[in-house]
Amino acid sequence: MSSLEFGKSFNTQLQNVDDKYGWINDMIKARQELVLLYMKILNVSLSRSSNQNDVCYPSYEDVTNFCNHLIDYLSHGHFDLYPKIIELIENASGRSLSIANRSMPRIEQTTEYLMRFTDKYAEDLDEDKMKTLQQDLASIGKCLEMRFKNEDRLIIALRLVHTIVSQA
């Protein structure tokens, strides 16, 4: 899937949760904002390929803004959201726990990759770095897609646990 297809098919099927887990709604909103920033710099990068004579790069401000939001998103997930989700899921047994055990290593892999991207582009931008941006954005789109799918699995597992506990 190309990064443009990622943007067009961004997963909007994950709906807001009830107020008990309202902090997940904040994550969903942050995710949507991150994708909008991603699409903003991606679209400028892609416009370059339509006319090879005109080099068009996103502004340094837009790239660093995306990197800063990406760092905030990653940090909030690892230090606030995932521990809450895992703690709630660990109180249950069965499939939901195995989903959490499979999803977290995959999320951690994406974190490492996304952090390398922010290390490269968050500051000290120059034209040489900007020349590699379009290719790196394609990889970032795939990485974000994988991360979002695994986050969704955690949230679905949490919903499952909530349903089981509510029915007991």
CNS distance restraints for C-alpha pairs under 8 A (distance, minus, plus):
assign (resid   1 and name CA) (resid   5 and name CA) 6.01 0.50 0.50
assign (resid   1 and name CA) (resid   6 and name CA) 6.60 0.50 0.50
assign (resid   1 and name CA) (resid 142 and name CA) 7.36 0.50 0.50
assign (resid   2 and name CA) (resid   6 and name CA) 6.30 0.50 0.50
assign (resid   2 and name CA) (resid 138 and name CA) 6.36 0.50 0.50
assign (resid   2 and name CA) (resid 141 and name CA) 7.72 0.50 0.50
assign (resid   2 and name CA) (resid 142 and name CA) 7.68 0.50 0.50
assign (resid   3 and name CA) (resid   7 and name CA) 6.38 0.50 0.50
assign (resid   3 and name CA) (resid  42 and name CA) 7.97 0.50 0.50
assign (resid   3 and name CA) (resid 137 and name CA) 7.04 0.50 0.50
assign (resid   3 and name CA) (resid 138 and name CA) 4.69 0.50 0.50
assign (resid   3 and name CA) (resid 139 and name CA) 7.45 0.50 0.50
assign (resid   3 and name CA) (resid 140 and name CA) 7.83 0.50 0.50
assign (resid   3 and name CA) (resid 141 and name CA) 4.96 0.50 0.50
assign (resid   3 and name CA) (resid 142 and name CA) 6.71 0.50 0.50
assign (resid   4 and name CA) (resid   8 and name CA) 6.41 0.50 0.50
assign (resid   4 and name CA) (resid  42 and name CA) 7.77 0.50 0.50
assign (resid   5 and name CA) (resid   9 and name CA) 5.98 0.50 0.50
assign (resid   6 and name CA) (resid  10 and name CA) 5.68 0.50 0.50
assign (resid   6 and name CA) (resid 141 and name CA) 6.30 0.50 0.50
assign (resid   6 and name CA) (resid 142 and name CA) 7.27 0.50 0.50
assign (resid   6 and name CA) (resid 145 and name CA) 7.11 0.50 0.50
assign (resid   7 and name CA) (resid  35 and name CA) 7.31 0.50 0.50
assign (resid   7 and name CA) (resid  39 and name CA) 6.49 0.50 0.50
assign (resid   7 and name CA) (resid 141 and name CA) 7.83 0.50 0.50
assign (resid  10 and name CA) (resid 145 and name CA) 7.81 0.50 0.50
assign (resid  11 and name CA) (resid 148 and name CA) 7.93 0.50 0.50
assign (resid  14 and name CA) (resid  28 and name CA) 7.98 0.50 0.50
assign (resid  14 and name CA) (resid 152 and name CA) 6.99 0.50 0.50
assign (resid  16 and name CA) (resid  22 and name CA) 7.94 0.50 0.50
assign (resid  16 and name CA) (resid  24 and name CA) 7.51 0.50 0.50
assign (resid  16 and name CA) (resid  25 and name CA) 5.36 0.50 0.50
assign (resid  16 and name CA) (resid  28 and name CA) 7.49 0.50 0.50
assign (resid  17 and name CA) (resid  21 and name CA) 6.24 0.50 0.50
assign (resid  17 and name CA) (resid  22 and name CA) 6.48 0.50 0.50
assign (resid  17 and name CA) (resid  24 and name CA) 7.01 0.50 0.50
assign (resid  17 and name CA) (resid  25 and name CA) 6.43 0.50 0.50
assign (resid  18 and name CA) (resid  22 and name CA) 6.34 0.50 0.50
assign (resid  21 and name CA) (resid  25 and name CA) 7.45 0.50 0.50
assign (resid  22 and name CA) (resid  26 and name CA) 6.79 0.50 0.50
assign (resid  23 and name CA) (resid  27 and name CA) 6.57 0.50 0.50
assign (resid  23 and name CA) (resid  81 and name CA) 7.75 0.50 0.50
assign (resid  24 and name CA) (resid  28 and name CA) 6.29 0.50 0.50
assign (resid  24 and name CA) (resid  81 and name CA) 7.59 0.50 0.50
assign (resid  24 and name CA) (resid 155 and name CA) 7.99 0.50 0.50
assign (resid  25 and name CA) (resid  29 and name CA) 6.22 0.50 0.50
assign (resid  26 and name CA) (resid  30 and name CA) 6.13 0.50 0.50
assign (resid  27 and name CA) (resid  31 and name CA) 6.01 0.50 0.50
assign (resid  27 and name CA) (resid  77 and name CA) 7.95 0.50 0.50
assign (resid  28 and name CA) (resid  32 and name CA) 6.28 0.50 0.50
assign (resid  29 and name CA) (resid  33 and name CA) 6.29 0.50 0.50
assign (resid  30 and name CA) (resid  34 and name CA) 6.12 0.50 0.50
assign (resid  30 and name CA) (resid  73 and name CA) 6.93 0.50 0.50
assign (resid  31 and name CA) (resid  35 and name CA) 6.25 0.50 0.50
assign (resid  31 and name CA) (resid  73 and name CA) 7.46 0.50 0.50
assign (resid  32 and name CA) (resid  36 and name CA) 6.28 0.50 0.50
assign (resid  33 and name CA) (resid  37 and name CA) 6.34 0.50 0.50
assign (resid  34 and name CA) (resid  38 and name CA) 6.12 0.50 0.50
assign (resid  34 and name CA) (resid  66 and name CA) 7.00 0.50 0.50
assign (resid  34 and name CA) (resid  69 and name CA) 6.46 0.50 0.50
assign (resid  34 and name CA) (resid  70 and name CA) 6.70 0.50 0.50
assign (resid  34 and name CA) (resid  73 and name CA) 7.94 0.50 0.50
assign (resid  35 and name CA) (resid  39 and name CA) 6.02 0.50 0.50
assign (resid  36 and name CA) (resid  40 and name CA) 6.14 0.50 0.50
assign (resid  37 and name CA) (resid  41 and name CA) 6.57 0.50 0.50
assign (resid  37 and name CA) (resid  62 and name CA) 7.66 0.50 0.50
assign (resid  37 and name CA) (resid  65 and name CA) 7.89 0.50 0.50
assign (resid  37 and name CA) (resid  66 and name CA) 5.65 0.50 0.50
assign (resid  38 and name CA) (resid  42 and name CA) 6.00 0.50 0.50
assign (resid  38 and name CA) (resid  66 and name CA) 6.47 0.50 0.50
assign (resid  39 and name CA) (resid  43 and name CA) 5.82 0.50 0.50
assign (resid  40 and name CA) (resid  44 and name CA) 6.64 0.50 0.50
assign (resid  40 and name CA) (resid  62 and name CA) 7.92 0.50 0.50
assign (resid  41 and name CA) (resid  45 and name CA) 6.27 0.50 0.50
assign (resid  41 and name CA) (resid  58 and name CA) 5.40 0.50 0.50
assign (resid  41 and name CA) (resid  62 and name CA) 6.63 0.50 0.50
assign (resid  41 and name CA) (resid  63 and name CA) 6.61 0.50 0.50
assign (resid  42 and name CA) (resid  46 and name CA) 6.07 0.50 0.50
assign (resid  42 and name CA) (resid  58 and name CA) 7.98 0.50 0.50
assign (resid  42 and name CA) (resid 134 and name CA) 7.00 0.50 0.50
assign (resid  42 and name CA) (resid 137 and name CA) 6.72 0.50 0.50
assign (resid  43 and name CA) (resid  47 and name CA) 6.13 0.50 0.50
assign (resid  44 and name CA) (resid  48 and name CA) 6.92 0.50 0.50
assign (resid  44 and name CA) (resid  56 and name CA) 6.69 0.50 0.50
assign (resid  44 and name CA) (resid  57 and name CA) 6.12 0.50 0.50
assign (resid  44 and name CA) (resid  58 and name CA) 5.45 0.50 0.50
assign (resid  45 and name CA) (resid  49 and name CA) 7.48 0.50 0.50
assign (resid  45 and name CA) (resid  56 and name CA) 6.49 0.50 0.50
assign (resid  45 and name CA) (resid  57 and name CA) 5.56 0.50 0.50
assign (resid  45 and name CA) (resid  58 and name CA) 6.38 0.50 0.50
assign (resid  45 and name CA) (resid 133 and name CA) 7.56 0.50 0.50
assign (resid  45 and name CA) (resid 134 and name CA) 5.65 0.50 0.50
assign (resid  46 and name CA) (resid  50 and name CA) 7.23 0.50 0.50
assign (resid  46 and name CA) (resid 134 and name CA) 7.14 0.50 0.50
assign (resid  47 and name CA) (resid  51 and name CA) 7.39 0.50 0.50
assign (resid  47 and name CA) (resid  56 and name CA) 7.02 0.50 0.50
assign (resid  48 and name CA) (resid  52 and name CA) 6.24 0.50 0.50
assign (resid  48 and name CA) (resid  54 and name CA) 6.49 0.50 0.50
assign (resid  48 and name CA) (resid  55 and name CA) 5.58 0.50 0.50
assign (resid  48 and name CA) (resid  56 and name CA) 5.07 0.50 0.50
assign (resid  48 and name CA) (resid  57 and name CA) 7.38 0.50 0.50
assign (resid  51 and name CA) (resid  55 and name CA) 7.98 0.50 0.50
assign (resid  57 and name CA) (resid 130 and name CA) 6.75 0.50 0.50
assign (resid  58 and name CA) (resid  62 and name CA) 6.41 0.50 0.50
assign (resid  58 and name CA) (resid  63 and name CA) 6.72 0.50 0.50
assign (resid  59 and name CA) (resid  63 and name CA) 6.44 0.50 0.50
assign (resid  60 and name CA) (resid  64 and name CA) 6.08 0.50 0.50
assign (resid  60 and name CA) (resid 125 and name CA) 6.82 0.50 0.50
assign (resid  61 and name CA) (resid  65 and name CA) 5.87 0.50 0.50
assign (resid  62 and name CA) (resid  66 and name CA) 6.15 0.50 0.50
assign (resid  63 and name CA) (resid  67 and name CA) 6.25 0.50 0.50
assign (resid  63 and name CA) (resid 121 and name CA) 7.02 0.50 0.50
assign (resid  63 and name CA) (resid 122 and name CA) 7.12 0.50 0.50
assign (resid  64 and name CA) (resid  68 and name CA) 6.02 0.50 0.50
assign (resid  64 and name CA) (resid 121 and name CA) 6.73 0.50 0.50
assign (resid  64 and name CA) (resid 122 and name CA) 4.79 0.50 0.50
assign (resid  64 and name CA) (resid 123 and name CA) 6.68 0.50 0.50
assign (resid  65 and name CA) (resid  69 and name CA) 6.21 0.50 0.50
assign (resid  66 and name CA) (resid  70 and name CA) 6.01 0.50 0.50
assign (resid  67 and name CA) (resid  71 and name CA) 6.16 0.50 0.50
assign (resid  67 and name CA) (resid 118 and name CA) 5.28 0.50 0.50
assign (resid  67 and name CA) (resid 121 and name CA) 7.06 0.50 0.50
assign (resid  67 and name CA) (resid 122 and name CA) 5.44 0.50 0.50
assign (resid  68 and name CA) (resid  72 and name CA) 6.24 0.50 0.50
assign (resid  68 and name CA) (resid 118 and name CA) 7.85 0.50 0.50
assign (resid  68 and name CA) (resid 122 and name CA) 7.06 0.50 0.50
assign (resid  69 and name CA) (resid  73 and name CA) 6.04 0.50 0.50
assign (resid  70 and name CA) (resid  74 and name CA) 6.12 0.50 0.50
assign (resid  70 and name CA) (resid 114 and name CA) 7.88 0.50 0.50
assign (resid  70 and name CA) (resid 118 and name CA) 7.73 0.50 0.50
assign (resid  71 and name CA) (resid  75 and name CA) 6.00 0.50 0.50
assign (resid  71 and name CA) (resid 115 and name CA) 7.32 0.50 0.50
assign (resid  71 and name CA) (resid 118 and name CA) 7.39 0.50 0.50
assign (resid  72 and name CA) (resid  76 and name CA) 5.95 0.50 0.50
assign (resid  73 and name CA) (resid  77 and name CA) 6.17 0.50 0.50
assign (resid  74 and name CA) (resid  78 and name CA) 6.27 0.50 0.50
assign (resid  74 and name CA) (resid 111 and name CA) 6.70 0.50 0.50
assign (resid  75 and name CA) (resid  79 and name CA) 5.83 0.50 0.50
assign (resid  75 and name CA) (resid  80 and name CA) 7.79 0.50 0.50
assign (resid  76 and name CA) (resid  80 and name CA) 5.27 0.50 0.50
assign (resid  76 and name CA) (resid  81 and name CA) 6.40 0.50 0.50
assign (resid  77 and name CA) (resid  81 and name CA) 4.74 0.50 0.50
assign (resid  77 and name CA) (resid  82 and name CA) 5.59 0.50 0.50
assign (resid  78 and name CA) (resid  82 and name CA) 5.55 0.50 0.50
assign (resid  78 and name CA) (resid  83 and name CA) 7.06 0.50 0.50
assign (resid  79 and name CA) (resid  83 and name CA) 6.76 0.50 0.50
assign (resid  80 and name CA) (resid  84 and name CA) 6.63 0.50 0.50
assign (resid  81 and name CA) (resid  85 and name CA) 6.23 0.50 0.50
assign (resid  82 and name CA) (resid  86 and name CA) 5.88 0.50 0.50
assign (resid  83 and name CA) (resid  87 and name CA) 5.93 0.50 0.50
assign (resid  84 and name CA) (resid  88 and name CA) 6.27 0.50 0.50
assign (resid  85 and name CA) (resid  89 and name CA) 6.12 0.50 0.50
assign (resid  85 and name CA) (resid 154 and name CA) 7.13 0.50 0.50
assign (resid  85 and name CA) (resid 155 and name CA) 7.42 0.50 0.50
assign (resid  85 and name CA) (resid 158 and name CA) 6.56 0.50 0.50
assign (resid  86 and name CA) (resid  90 and name CA) 5.82 0.50 0.50
assign (resid  86 and name CA) (resid 100 and name CA) 6.90 0.50 0.50
assign (resid  87 and name CA) (resid  91 and name CA) 6.65 0.50 0.50
assign (resid  88 and name CA) (resid  92 and name CA) 7.53 0.50 0.50
assign (resid  88 and name CA) (resid 158 and name CA) 7.02 0.50 0.50
assign (resid  88 and name CA) (resid 161 and name CA) 7.85 0.50 0.50
assign (resid  89 and name CA) (resid  93 and name CA) 7.72 0.50 0.50
assign (resid  89 and name CA) (resid  96 and name CA) 6.82 0.50 0.50
assign (resid  89 and name CA) (resid  97 and name CA) 6.09 0.50 0.50
assign (resid  89 and name CA) (resid 100 and name CA) 7.64 0.50 0.50
assign (resid  89 and name CA) (resid 157 and name CA) 7.15 0.50 0.50
assign (resid  89 and name CA) (resid 158 and name CA) 5.91 0.50 0.50
assign (resid  89 and name CA) (resid 161 and name CA) 6.41 0.50 0.50
assign (resid  90 and name CA) (resid  97 and name CA) 6.31 0.50 0.50
assign (resid  92 and name CA) (resid  96 and name CA) 7.64 0.50 0.50
assign (resid  92 and name CA) (resid  97 and name CA) 7.06 0.50 0.50
assign (resid  92 and name CA) (resid 161 and name CA) 6.49 0.50 0.50
assign (resid  93 and name CA) (resid  97 and name CA) 5.82 0.50 0.50
assign (resid  94 and name CA) (resid  98 and name CA) 6.82 0.50 0.50
assign (resid  95 and name CA) (resid  99 and name CA) 6.22 0.50 0.50
assign (resid  96 and name CA) (resid 100 and name CA) 6.44 0.50 0.50
assign (resid  96 and name CA) (resid 157 and name CA) 4.77 0.50 0.50
assign (resid  96 and name CA) (resid 158 and name CA) 7.38 0.50 0.50
assign (resid  96 and name CA) (resid 160 and name CA) 7.07 0.50 0.50
assign (resid  96 and name CA) (resid 161 and name CA) 7.07 0.50 0.50
assign (resid  97 and name CA) (resid 101 and name CA) 6.23 0.50 0.50
assign (resid  97 and name CA) (resid 157 and name CA) 7.56 0.50 0.50
assign (resid  98 and name CA) (resid 102 and name CA) 6.15 0.50 0.50
assign (resid  99 and name CA) (resid 103 and name CA) 5.94 0.50 0.50
assign (resid  99 and name CA) (resid 153 and name CA) 6.79 0.50 0.50
assign (resid  99 and name CA) (resid 154 and name CA) 6.85 0.50 0.50
assign (resid  99 and name CA) (resid 157 and name CA) 6.92 0.50 0.50
assign (resid 100 and name CA) (resid 104 and name CA) 6.05 0.50 0.50
assign (resid 100 and name CA) (resid 153 and name CA) 7.60 0.50 0.50
assign (resid 100 and name CA) (resid 154 and name CA) 5.78 0.50 0.50
assign (resid 100 and name CA) (resid 157 and name CA) 7.42 0.50 0.50
assign (resid 101 and name CA) (resid 105 and name CA) 7.35 0.50 0.50
assign (resid 102 and name CA) (resid 106 and name CA) 7.02 0.50 0.50
assign (resid 103 and name CA) (resid 107 and name CA) 6.18 0.50 0.50
assign (resid 103 and name CA) (resid 150 and name CA) 5.23 0.50 0.50
assign (resid 103 and name CA) (resid 151 and name CA) 7.34 0.50 0.50
assign (resid 103 and name CA) (resid 153 and name CA) 7.08 0.50 0.50
assign (resid 103 and name CA) (resid 154 and name CA) 6.99 0.50 0.50
assign (resid 104 and name CA) (resid 108 and name CA) 6.10 0.50 0.50
assign (resid 104 and name CA) (resid 150 and name CA) 7.58 0.50 0.50
assign (resid 105 and name CA) (resid 109 and name CA) 6.25 0.50 0.50
assign (resid 106 and name CA) (resid 110 and name CA) 6.50 0.50 0.50
assign (resid 106 and name CA) (resid 147 and name CA) 7.27 0.50 0.50
assign (resid 106 and name CA) (resid 150 and name CA) 7.09 0.50 0.50
assign (resid 107 and name CA) (resid 111 and name CA) 6.27 0.50 0.50
assign (resid 107 and name CA) (resid 146 and name CA) 7.93 0.50 0.50
assign (resid 107 and name CA) (resid 147 and name CA) 5.44 0.50 0.50
assign (resid 107 and name CA) (resid 150 and name CA) 6.47 0.50 0.50
assign (resid 107 and name CA) (resid 151 and name CA) 7.41 0.50 0.50
assign (resid 108 and name CA) (resid 112 and name CA) 6.44 0.50 0.50
assign (resid 109 and name CA) (resid 113 and name CA) 6.51 0.50 0.50
assign (resid 110 and name CA) (resid 114 and name CA) 5.97 0.50 0.50
assign (resid 110 and name CA) (resid 143 and name CA) 5.95 0.50 0.50
assign (resid 110 and name CA) (resid 144 and name CA) 7.39 0.50 0.50
assign (resid 110 and name CA) (resid 146 and name CA) 7.57 0.50 0.50
assign (resid 110 and name CA) (resid 147 and name CA) 6.15 0.50 0.50
assign (resid 111 and name CA) (resid 115 and name CA) 5.94 0.50 0.50
assign (resid 112 and name CA) (resid 116 and name CA) 6.37 0.50 0.50
assign (resid 113 and name CA) (resid 117 and name CA) 6.56 0.50 0.50
assign (resid 113 and name CA) (resid 143 and name CA) 7.69 0.50 0.50
assign (resid 114 and name CA) (resid 118 and name CA) 6.39 0.50 0.50
assign (resid 114 and name CA) (resid 140 and name CA) 6.94 0.50 0.50
assign (resid 114 and name CA) (resid 143 and name CA) 7.56 0.50 0.50
assign (resid 115 and name CA) (resid 119 and name CA) 6.02 0.50 0.50
assign (resid 116 and name CA) (resid 120 and name CA) 6.27 0.50 0.50
assign (resid 117 and name CA) (resid 121 and name CA) 6.20 0.50 0.50
assign (resid 117 and name CA) (resid 136 and name CA) 7.68 0.50 0.50
assign (resid 117 and name CA) (resid 140 and name CA) 7.88 0.50 0.50
assign (resid 118 and name CA) (resid 122 and name CA) 5.02 0.50 0.50
assign (resid 119 and name CA) (resid 123 and name CA) 7.68 0.50 0.50
assign (resid 120 and name CA) (resid 129 and name CA) 7.83 0.50 0.50
assign (resid 121 and name CA) (resid 125 and name CA) 6.17 0.50 0.50
assign (resid 121 and name CA) (resid 129 and name CA) 7.36 0.50 0.50
assign (resid 125 and name CA) (resid 129 and name CA) 6.21 0.50 0.50
assign (resid 125 and name CA) (resid 130 and name CA) 7.12 0.50 0.50
assign (resid 126 and name CA) (resid 130 and name CA) 6.32 0.50 0.50
assign (resid 127 and name CA) (resid 131 and name CA) 6.17 0.50 0.50
assign (resid 128 and name CA) (resid 132 and name CA) 7.07 0.50 0.50
assign (resid 129 and name CA) (resid 133 and name CA) 6.51 0.50 0.50
assign (resid 130 and name CA) (resid 134 and name CA) 7.86 0.50 0.50
assign (resid 132 and name CA) (resid 136 and name CA) 6.26 0.50 0.50
assign (resid 133 and name CA) (resid 137 and name CA) 5.92 0.50 0.50
assign (resid 134 and name CA) (resid 138 and name CA) 6.48 0.50 0.50
assign (resid 135 and name CA) (resid 139 and name CA) 6.81 0.50 0.50
assign (resid 136 and name CA) (resid 140 and name CA) 6.16 0.50 0.50
assign (resid 137 and name CA) (resid 141 and name CA) 6.08 0.50 0.50
assign (resid 138 and name CA) (resid 142 and name CA) 6.65 0.50 0.50
assign (resid 139 and name CA) (resid 143 and name CA) 6.18 0.50 0.50
assign (resid 140 and name CA) (resid 144 and name CA) 5.99 0.50 0.50
assign (resid 141 and name CA) (resid 145 and name CA) 6.15 0.50 0.50
assign (resid 142 and name CA) (resid 146 and name CA) 6.30 0.50 0.50
assign (resid 143 and name CA) (resid 147 and name CA) 6.19 0.50 0.50
assign (resid 144 and name CA) (resid 148 and name CA) 5.99 0.50 0.50
assign (resid 145 and name CA) (resid 149 and name CA) 6.23 0.50 0.50
assign (resid 146 and name CA) (resid 150 and name CA) 6.39 0.50 0.50
assign (resid 147 and name CA) (resid 151 and name CA) 6.12 0.50 0.50
assign (resid 148 and name CA) (resid 152 and name CA) 5.99 0.50 0.50
assign (resid 149 and name CA) (resid 153 and name CA) 6.32 0.50 0.50
assign (resid 150 and name CA) (resid 154 and name CA) 6.47 0.50 0.50
assign (resid 151 and name CA) (resid 155 and name CA) 6.34 0.50 0.50
assign (resid 152 and name CA) (resid 156 and name CA) 6.03 0.50 0.50
assign (resid 153 and name CA) (resid 157 and name CA) 6.07 0.50 0.50
assign (resid 154 and name CA) (resid 158 and name CA) 6.17 0.50 0.50
assign (resid 155 and name CA) (resid 159 and name CA) 6.20 0.50 0.50
assign (resid 156 and name CA) (resid 160 and name CA) 6.16 0.50 0.50
assign (resid 157 and name CA) (resid 161 and name CA) 6.20 0.50 0.50
assign (resid 158 and name CA) (resid 162 and name CA) 6.09 0.50 0.50
assign (resid 159 and name CA) (resid 163 and name CA) 6.10 0.50 0.50
assign (resid 160 and name CA) (resid 164 and name CA) 6.19 0.50 0.50
assign (resid 161 and name CA) (resid 165 and name CA) 6.08 0.50 0.50
assign (resid 162 and name CA) (resid 166 and name CA) 5.95 0.50 0.50
assign (resid 163 and name CA) (resid 167 and name CA) 6.15 0.50 0.50
assign (resid 164 and name CA) (resid 168 and name CA) 6.24 0.50 0.50
